[in-house]
């Protein structure tokens, strides 16, 4: 099922899936839409350390043993919520281990693939394909059309019964405006390119190119001495700035040299963990990347954010 807005996909689906007497266990660095949806569901929300299956197991074990607050009755439902690629970290979820933990403790898995669908995996099918996880082991798969598909909106994928239920209860589906025809067609066209239904190998070439571009750019930034977060093959790469005063300096000096960068600060990140978030595209040429690297290196020296030796 599709939604007209990516943020609303998470924030209006979670309250439909779980309510009072339920338990949501969320990664500590999940997106604001997940946090908003979890809080508005009325269920108990617990957080586990970022991308740590070991801590997730501890949190699950402890809360299953204790049960609901005051009554100590068993939880009606437990949902573990994770992201495929974390939007502000560029890290790929340790999905295989997390699924194993959830299976052992009979918890449902909710996977947000906003940044991973259409970007990683041999055929662009996201983090499940990339890590060799069976999609049938994921109870709820969520994604957006704003990244790899160049459109807007979001989707929820799951069993037929789940989708039929959500269509009758999710306010983001029932009361919000539907996707407009041009927006929907853009998604369909992009999807056909990615999976090769357009009769060419353009999608496969783009997927290979975005991987190559991402790995090259991250490697070069690290060689220059920047602190770059994220995993190999991830197209999201944050450059750590830390000092809030460096945010406008880095952004404006890059713009002055004709390179536009996205800087991220509080409340999207903790106050002293400001960063510039680079998102690599398959359309970036080698010349584009080299020009951007040259400018970022020059500005990095100027504002003193090369925290490691070359």
Secondary structure, 3 states (H helix, E strand, C coil): CEECCHHHHHHHHHHHHCCCCEEEEEECCCCHHHHHHHHHCCCEEEEECCCCHHHHHHHHHHHHHHCCCCCCCCCCEEEEEEECECCCCCCECCHHHHHHHHHHCCCEEEEECCCCCCCCCCCCCCHHHHHCCCHHHCCEEEEECCCCCCCCCEEEECCHHHHHHHHHHCHHHHCCCCCCHHHHHHHHHHHHHHHCCCCCCHHHHHHHHHHHHHHHHHHHHHHHCCCECCCCCCCEEEEEEECCHHHHHHHHHHHHCCCCCEEECCCCCCCCCEEEEEECCCCCCHHHHHHHHHHHHHHHHHHCCCCCCC
